[in-house]
């Protein structure tokens, strides 16, 4: 017997086949199934928003990586925020707003302390929910710890950030400014560059679509580059390597320019600049810092409260739009952190 006044039907997006190049409609199946009854210790979360991230493209591939791949016919992995609508757990009550790995589906059901990442409560009065998928979520944690722990910025240094108007980039630049650095962004298009400078407070932004990155770096980084936070890889990484200073730090966060390649990944041909300048290049995987997320939320939250830190979210509506929304990332069509709204708050 069910205690529900109405049965719950869960619409889901599942991985149908591993993509070659840019994902297509054939890589996805749209399924639905009833939400089963709860067992002791479990909760049902109604998904409100999910995060659309470049990392999703890597999770769709087979093979060993920093996290297991999404399996064929499995619900696509995604971080999200939602509302607890049923609970048999002492940790959560109905109505709690939580963040966790919801997947691309309308409802998540399982143990509150599941092995794939426990849900945790968030405060909707502290910030709008989409911001918990941006600066106060995985992209923000990536930016904060990648810059501060790997990049180790010092006041007065020059920091260059690619993908500057995106989820990670916009946070990297603002954290760097808070720490007293000169910050130069790289973004695609005048609108994004204007946003990065005028709203986020970067010192300059290079429009890679309409100007030379090499010339822009010469103009805006006259004293060279001390830290490069790389979100795109490819040719832009190669170009920045020609401008790095002695003991520079290059943080490898992502390589969105390479994720849909059907040919071998383009590595940096200018890597000997690391040797000449005694520089280092190091990767960042955000999950390594999970025990310390609260540090970042506290500091960035205080900057937000003081009006010193801004974010921009690009919100698309509807679970059925997930495949096209994901591809927006690789086509440069999003402006800010890309979020898919699954249900009304």
C-alpha positions as CSV (number, residue, x, y, z in Angstrom):
1,X,0.0,0.0,0.0
2,X,1.2,3.5,-0.8
3,X,0.9,6.5,1.5
4,X,1.1,8.9,-1.5
5,X,-2.0,10.8,-2.4
6,X,-0.9,10.5,-6.0
7,X,1.6,8.2,-7.7
8,X,4.9,9.8,-8.7
9,X,6.2,9.2,-12.2
10,X,9.9,9.9,-12.8
11,X,11.0,11.1,-16.2
12,X,14.7,10.4,-16.8
13,X,17.5,10.9,-19.4
14,X,19.7,7.9,-19.9
15,X,22.9,7.3,-21.8
16,X,22.0,5.2,-24.8
17,X,25.4,5.0,-26.5
18,X,28.9,6.4,-26.1
19,X,29.3,9.4,-28.4
20,X,31.9,9.9,-31.1
21,X,32.5,13.6,-31.3
22,X,29.7,16.0,-30.4
23,X,26.8,14.1,-28.7
24,X,23.6,13.6,-30.8
25,X,20.0,12.6,-30.1
26,X,21.0,9.0,-30.7
27,X,23.2,9.1,-27.5
28,X,20.2,9.5,-25.2
29,X,16.9,7.8,-24.3
30,X,14.0,9.5,-22.5
31,X,12.4,7.0,-20.1
32,X,9.9,7.1,-17.3
33,X,9.1,4.8,-14.4
34,X,7.1,5.0,-11.2
35,X,8.9,6.2,-8.0
36,X,9.1,3.2,-5.7
37,X,8.2,3.2,-2.1
38,X,10.7,4.4,0.5
39,X,12.7,2.1,2.7
40,X,14.1,3.2,6.1
41,X,16.8,5.7,5.9
42,X,15.8,6.9,2.4
43,X,14.5,10.1,0.9
44,X,12.8,11.2,-2.3
45,X,14.2,14.4,-3.7
46,X,12.2,16.4,-6.4
47,X,14.8,17.8,-8.7
48,X,14.5,21.6,-9.2
49,X,17.7,22.5,-11.1
50,X,20.7,20.5,-12.5
51,X,24.1,21.7,-13.3
52,X,25.2,21.4,-17.0
53,X,29.0,21.0,-17.0
54,X,31.7,20.3,-19.6
55,X,32.9,17.4,-17.4
56,X,29.7,15.5,-18.4
57,X,31.2,14.9,-21.8
58,X,34.1,13.0,-20.2
59,X,31.8,11.0,-18.0
60,X,30.1,9.7,-21.2
61,X,33.3,8.0,-22.4
62,X,34.4,4.5,-21.3
63,X,37.7,3.9,-19.7
64,X,39.6,4.9,-16.5
65,X,39.4,8.4,-15.3
66,X,39.1,10.3,-12.0
67,X,35.5,9.1,-11.6
68,X,33.8,6.0,-13.1
69,X,32.1,6.5,-16.4
70,X,28.3,6.7,-16.7
71,X,27.2,3.2,-17.9
72,X,25.0,2.5,-20.9
73,X,21.3,2.8,-19.9
74,X,22.2,4.5,-16.7
75,X,20.6,7.8,-15.7
76,X,23.0,10.6,-16.8
77,X,25.1,11.9,-13.9
78,X,24.5,15.5,-12.8
79,X,24.7,17.6,-9.7
80,X,21.5,19.3,-8.7
81,X,19.4,21.0,-6.1
82,X,16.0,19.9,-5.1
83,X,13.3,19.6,-2.4
84,X,12.8,16.6,-0.1
85,X,9.2,15.4,-0.8
86,X,9.3,12.2,1.2
87,X,11.6,11.1,4.0
88,X,12.3,8.1,6.2
89,X,15.6,9.5,7.3
90,X,16.4,11.2,10.6
91,X,18.7,13.6,8.6
92,X,16.1,15.3,6.4
93,X,12.5,16.3,6.7
94,X,9.9,17.0,4.0
95,X,10.5,20.5,2.6
96,X,14.2,20.6,3.1
97,X,16.2,22.0,0.2
98,X,19.2,19.9,-0.6
99,X,22.1,19.7,-3.0
100,X,23.7,16.5,-4.3
101,X,24.1,14.2,-7.3
102,X,20.5,14.0,-8.5
103,X,21.1,12.9,-12.0
104,X,19.1,14.1,-15.0
105,X,15.7,13.0,-13.7
106,X,12.7,14.5,-12.0
107,X,13.1,12.5,-8.8
108,X,16.0,11.0,-7.0
109,X,15.4,8.2,-4.4
110,X,17.8,6.4,-2.2
111,X,19.7,6.4,1.1
112,X,20.4,9.9,2.5
113,X,24.0,8.8,3.0
114,X,24.6,7.1,-0.4
115,X,28.1,6.0,-1.6
116,X,28.0,8.3,-4.6
117,X,27.9,11.5,-2.5
118,X,25.6,12.4,0.4
119,X,23.0,15.1,0.0
120,X,23.4,18.2,2.2
121,X,21.0,20.9,3.2
122,X,21.3,24.4,1.7
123,X,19.7,27.6,2.7
124,X,17.5,29.2,-0.1
125,X,17.4,32.5,1.9
126,X,21.2,32.8,1.7
127,X,21.3,32.8,-2.1
128,X,19.1,31.9,-5.1
129,X,19.1,28.1,-5.7
130,X,21.0,28.3,-9.1
131,X,23.9,29.9,-7.4
132,X,24.4,26.7,-5.4
133,X,25.2,25.1,-8.8
134,X,27.6,28.0,-9.7
135,X,29.9,29.8,-7.3
136,X,28.5,28.0,-4.2
137,X,28.6,24.6,-6.0
138,X,31.0,22.5,-7.9
139,X,32.2,25.1,-10.4
140,X,32.9,27.6,-7.6
141,X,34.7,25.0,-5.5
142,X,36.8,24.1,-8.5
143,X,37.8,27.7,-9.1
144,X,38.4,28.5,-5.5
145,X,40.7,25.6,-4.6
146,X,42.3,25.4,-8.0
147,X,43.4,29.0,-7.9
148,X,44.3,29.2,-4.2
149,X,45.7,25.7,-3.5
150,X,47.3,24.9,-6.9
151,X,48.0,28.4,-8.2
152,X,49.0,30.0,-4.9
153,X,48.5,33.6,-6.1
154,X,50.4,36.5,-4.5
155,X,49.2,40.1,-4.6
156,X,50.4,41.9,-7.6
157,X,50.8,38.8,-9.8
158,X,49.1,38.5,-13.2
159,X,46.4,35.8,-13.6
160,X,45.0,34.8,-17.0
161,X,41.8,32.9,-17.1
162,X,40.3,31.2,-20.2
163,X,36.6,30.6,-20.5
164,X,36.4,33.7,-18.4
165,X,32.6,34.2,-18.7
166,X,31.8,30.6,-17.9
167,X,31.0,29.1,-14.5
168,X,34.5,28.3,-13.3
169,X,36.2,31.3,-15.1
170,X,34.0,34.0,-13.6
171,X,34.8,32.8,-10.1
172,X,38.5,32.3,-10.7
173,X,38.8,35.9,-11.8
174,X,36.9,37.4,-8.9
175,X,38.8,35.3,-6.3
176,X,42.0,36.5,-7.9
177,X,40.9,40.1,-7.7
178,X,40.0,39.6,-4.0
179,X,43.6,38.4,-3.5
180,X,45.1,41.5,-5.1
181,X,46.0,40.1,-8.5
182,X,45.8,41.7,-12.0
183,X,43.3,39.5,-13.9
184,X,43.0,39.1,-17.7
185,X,40.2,37.0,-19.1
186,X,39.8,35.2,-22.4
187,X,36.3,34.9,-23.7
188,X,34.4,34.6,-27.0
189,X,32.5,37.7,-28.2
190,X,32.2,41.4,-27.2
191,X,29.2,40.8,-24.8
192,X,31.0,38.2,-22.8
193,X,34.2,40.4,-22.6
194,X,32.2,43.4,-21.5
195,X,30.5,41.4,-18.8
196,X,33.8,40.1,-17.5
197,X,35.3,43.6,-17.3
198,X,32.3,45.7,-16.3
199,X,30.4,43.4,-14.0
200,X,33.0,41.0,-12.7
201,X,35.8,43.5,-12.4
202,X,38.5,41.9,-14.4
203,X,41.3,44.3,-15.5
204,X,40.9,43.2,-19.2
205,X,39.4,40.6,-21.4
206,X,40.7,39.2,-24.8
207,X,38.0,38.3,-27.3
208,X,39.4,35.2,-28.9
209,X,36.7,35.1,-31.6
210,X,37.5,38.6,-33.0
211,X,41.1,39.3,-32.1
212,X,44.5,37.7,-31.7
213,X,45.1,36.1,-28.3
214,X,48.8,36.5,-28.8
215,X,48.5,40.2,-29.4
216,X,46.0,40.6,-26.5
217,X,48.4,38.9,-24.1
218,X,51.2,41.2,-25.2
219,X,49.0,44.3,-24.6
220,X,47.3,43.3,-21.4
221,X,50.1,41.2,-19.7
222,X,53.1,43.5,-20.4
223,X,54.9,41.9,-17.4
224,X,54.1,38.3,-18.5
225,X,51.8,35.7,-16.9
226,X,52.3,34.3,-13.4
227,X,49.3,32.1,-13.3
228,X,47.2,30.6,-16.1
229,X,43.9,28.9,-15.2
230,X,43.1,26.8,-18.2
231,X,39.5,25.8,-19.0
232,X,39.9,25.3,-22.8
233,X,43.2,23.7,-23.7
234,X,44.3,23.5,-27.4
235,X,45.7,26.5,-29.2
236,X,45.0,29.0,-26.4
237,X,47.0,27.0,-23.9
238,X,49.9,26.9,-26.4
239,X,49.8,30.6,-26.9
240,X,49.7,31.5,-23.1
241,X,52.8,29.2,-22.6
242,X,54.8,31.6,-24.8
243,X,54.1,34.4,-22.2
244,X,54.7,32.8,-18.9
245,X,57.1,34.1,-16.3
246,X,59.7,32.4,-14.2
247,X,58.1,29.9,-11.7
248,X,54.7,30.4,-13.3
249,X,51.8,28.0,-12.4
250,X,49.4,26.6,-15.0
251,X,46.3,25.1,-13.5
252,X,44.7,22.5,-15.8
253,X,41.0,22.5,-15.0
254,X,39.5,21.5,-18.4
255,X,40.0,21.4,-22.1
256,X,36.6,22.1,-23.6
257,X,38.2,22.7,-27.1
258,X,39.3,19.1,-27.2
259,X,36.3,17.1,-25.6
260,X,34.5,16.3,-28.9
261,X,37.6,15.6,-31.0
262,X,37.4,12.6,-33.3
263,X,41.2,12.9,-33.8
264,X,43.9,12.7,-31.2
265,X,43.8,15.4,-28.5
266,X,46.1,18.4,-29.2
267,X,48.7,18.7,-26.5
268,X,50.9,21.8,-25.9
269,X,53.7,22.1,-28.4
270,X,55.2,24.9,-26.4
271,X,55.6,22.7,-23.3
272,X,59.4,23.4,-23.2
273,X,58.5,26.8,-21.9
274,X,57.8,25.0,-18.6
275,X,61.4,23.9,-18.5
276,X,62.9,27.2,-19.5
277,X,60.8,29.1,-16.9
278,X,61.0,26.5,-14.2
279,X,57.2,26.5,-14.3
280,X,54.7,23.8,-13.4
281,X,51.5,22.6,-14.8
282,X,49.1,20.8,-12.4
283,X,45.6,19.4,-12.7
284,X,42.7,20.1,-10.4
285,X,39.8,17.7,-9.6
286,X,37.3,19.3,-7.3
287,X,36.3,16.2,-5.4
288,X,39.7,16.1,-3.7
289,X,38.6,19.1,-1.7
290,X,35.2,17.9,-0.6
291,X,36.0,18.1,3.1
292,X,36.9,21.7,2.7
293,X,34.0,23.0,0.6
294,X,32.6,24.9,3.6
295,X,35.7,27.1,3.7
296,X,35.0,28.3,0.1
297,X,31.3,28.8,0.7
298,X,31.9,30.8,3.8
299,X,34.4,33.2,2.2
300,X,32.7,33.6,-1.2
301,X,29.3,33.9,0.6
302,X,30.7,36.8,2.7
303,X,31.9,38.5,-0.5
304,X,28.5,38.1,-2.1
305,X,26.8,39.6,1.0
306,X,29.1,42.6,0.8
307,X,28.3,43.1,-2.9
308,X,31.9,42.3,-3.9
309,X,31.2,39.1,-5.8
310,X,28.8,38.5,-8.7
311,X,27.6,35.5,-10.7
312,X,25.6,35.0,-13.8
313,X,23.5,32.0,-14.6
314,X,22.1,31.0,-18.0
315,X,18.9,29.0,-17.2
316,X,17.2,26.7,-19.7
317,X,13.8,25.2,-19.0
318,X,12.7,21.5,-19.2
319,X,14.2,18.1,-18.8
320,X,13.6,17.2,-22.4
321,X,15.9,20.0,-23.4
322,X,18.9,18.4,-21.7
323,X,20.6,17.0,-24.9
324,X,20.5,20.4,-26.7
325,X,21.4,22.3,-23.6
326,X,24.5,20.2,-23.0
327,X,25.7,20.9,-26.5
328,X,25.4,24.6,-25.9
329,X,28.6,24.4,-23.8
330,X,30.6,23.1,-26.8
331,X,29.1,25.6,-29.2
332,X,29.9,28.5,-26.9
333,X,26.2,29.5,-26.8
334,X,25.8,29.8,-23.0
335,X,26.5,33.1,-21.3
336,X,27.4,32.3,-17.7
337,X,26.8,29.2,-15.7
338,X,24.5,26.8,-17.6
339,X,21.7,25.4,-15.5
340,X,18.7,23.3,-16.5
341,X,15.5,23.9,-14.6
342,X,13.6,20.7,-14.1
343,X,10.7,21.9,-12.0
344,X,9.4,25.1,-10.5
345,X,10.6,26.1,-7.1
